[in-house]
Amino acid sequence: MASRADVRAEVNGHGMPRSGSSQRHPSCRNVDARSDIFSFGALLYEMLTGRRAFSGDSKMSTLAAIINLEPEQLEKQVQGFRGS
């Protein structure tokens, strides 16, 4: 889970992209509600699993993970969870 320092860094420094969609990158101009839905899903994933859906050693590697990877399925992360 994120510490208070991590949260302050995320809020004050244009954000670590761990729960933000790739459209939230400062170079993107066309951001719509889908970005909020993505962020909510990433936050919900972390709440259910205790792990971030996407992570990396830097902002760029985390952004690359968001763009290129899929998070591990909830069935493998949460005991008793059954997908549809």
Protein Blocks (a to p, Z undefined) as FASTA:
>chain_A
ZZfklmmmmmmnnpaaklbcfklpmkbmbdcfklmmmmmmmmmmmmmnopafbdcfbfkl
mmmmmmmpccddfklmmghiacZZ
